[in-house]
Amino acid sequence: MSDVVLFEERPTSHGKTIAIATLNAPKALNAVSHDMVELMLPRLRQWADDPAVAVVVLRGAGDRAFCAGGDLHGLYRGLTTGDTTPAPGLPVPASIEGFFAEEYRLDHLIHTFPKPMLCWGNGVVMGGGMGLMVGASHRVVTEQSRLAMPEVAIGLFPDVGGSWFLNRMPDGVGLFLALTASQLRAADALFAGWADHHVPHAQHAHVLDLLVAQAWGDDRAANDVTLTRILTEAETAPEPAVGPLQSHMPVLREICGHDTLEQIIGAIHHAAGADPWLYSANANLKAGSPGTARLAFELLRRTQGWSLADVLRLELEVALHCSAQPDIREGIRALLIDKDKSPKWQPASLGDADADWVERFFVPIYDENSHPLKDL
C-alpha cells in the first residue's frame, strides 16, 4: 500500500520546500484507490500546516496518465465479492461509503488548499482524476492530455464534484459532456476552464527545477504570482489552437438550451449527422446508461448555485444509492471485467428512466448531524 503514492520534499536554496505527491499505479493509469486516498489526505494536511512547504505538486507516474479515474476494479470487488451485506443505515457495505466519502473529502481539500498547488495533468485525466485536478490552483495540460467525465459508460454519474464544476461551464455545455463522455484535448480544456496552462510534457522536469530555484516566501498571493509566472514562461500554444468543443459552441448552445432531457437528447441525435465529433459524442450517449443520463441531468438541475461542499454531500448520498443499483456493476463488468462492451442497462431506455424513477437516488441517507462530510 505504501508505494501507491510517492511523497517527496525537495528543498530550495532559500529555505522553503517543494512537496510532490506522485500517484504511482502506472499500469492502472494511476486510478484513484482507497489506499491512495488514505495516504494523500493526511500528507496534504501535513503540508498545508507546514510553514516550510511553499508549493505542492500533484502528478502521475509514467507518461500515459495523470489519473484515469477511480479504482473501478476495487469498487467492483467491493460490490460483488466478500461480505457485500449493506452496513446498518446504508444501501451498500461500509467500505463503499468509506471510499466515496474520503475521496470527496480529498477533492474538497484540494479545492480549499491554503497554498499554491500545481497539478500536472498529462495524458489521461478522467473521472476521479478530474476530481483531483480541477480544484488545484494551477492546472497544466500537455500535448498528450485527454480530459473527460465518462461515467455514462459505467452507470455511475459525474461525481467528485462534477455536479459543481460542470454547472459552471459556459452555456450549459457541462450537461453535454456529462451525457456524451466527450474528451477534451488541451485547447478545449483551457477554453472550458478545466486547465490554466499548456506546457509541453518534456518541460516537466525543467519546471520542477525552476520551482526549486525560486525564492519563495510566506505570502500566498505572492507565491501564486511566482508559480503563474513560471508556468506562463514555459507554456506554448496548443495545437490545434481551437478545439471541437469551442468550434461547436453555437450548436451546443442550442442543444443545451432545451428544457427537458428528452429534448436535449433528441437534439444531440439530430445534430450528429456526418460531423465526426458530434457523431462520436452521440454514439457514446446511445451506448451509455439511460439511468446515468437521467441522473446527471437531475443533479445538474438541482444543484445550480450550490456550494461545492453541499454538492459533495449530496453526491455522496447519490453515489451510495447508485452503488446499490445494478447499472454500475453491469457497466464495470462490460467495460473492464468481461470486456464484452455490451452492458445490459437497467432501465434500458430513457422512457423507463423517467422523473419518477430517479427519485430513488435522492432519498436521504443521513441527517445533518450524521453525514460523513458535515464538516466540509
Secondary structure as GFF3:
##gff-version 3
##sequence-region A 1 376
A	DSSP	beta_strand	5	11	.	.	.	ID=ss1
A	DSSP	beta_strand	17	23	.	.	.	ID=ss2
A	DSSP	three_ten_helix	26	28	.	.	.	ID=ss3
A	DSSP	alpha_helix	34	49	.	.	.	ID=ss4
A	DSSP	beta_strand	53	60	.	.	.	ID=ss5
A	DSSP	beta_strand	65	67	.	.	.	ID=ss6
A	DSSP	alpha_helix	72	80	.	.	.	ID=ss7
A	DSSP	alpha_helix	94	111	.	.	.	ID=ss8
A	DSSP	beta_strand	117	121	.	.	.	ID=ss9
A	DSSP	beta_strand	124	126	.	.	.	ID=ss10
A	DSSP	alpha_helix	128	133	.	.	.	ID=ss11
A	DSSP	beta_strand	138	141	.	.	.	ID=ss12
A	DSSP	beta_strand	146	148	.	.	.	ID=ss13
A	DSSP	three_ten_helix	151	153	.	.	.	ID=ss14
A	DSSP	alpha_helix	162	165	.	.	.	ID=ss15
A	DSSP	three_ten_helix	170	172	.	.	.	ID=ss16
A	DSSP	alpha_helix	173	180	.	.	.	ID=ss17
A	DSSP	alpha_helix	186	192	.	.	.	ID=ss18
A	DSSP	beta_strand	197	198	.	.	.	ID=ss19
A	DSSP	three_ten_helix	201	203	.	.	.	ID=ss20
A	DSSP	alpha_helix	204	213	.	.	.	ID=ss21
A	DSSP	alpha_helix	220	234	.	.	.	ID=ss22
A	DSSP	alpha_helix	244	247	.	.	.	ID=ss23
A	DSSP	alpha_helix	249	256	.	.	.	ID=ss24
A	DSSP	alpha_helix	261	272	.	.	.	ID=ss25
A	DSSP	alpha_helix	276	287	.	.	.	ID=ss26
A	DSSP	alpha_helix	290	302	.	.	.	ID=ss27
A	DSSP	alpha_helix	308	323	.	.	.	ID=ss28
A	DSSP	alpha_helix	326	332	.	.	.	ID=ss29
A	DSSP	pi_helix	333	337	.	.	.	ID=ss30
A	DSSP	three_ten_helix	357	362	.	.	.	ID=ss31
###
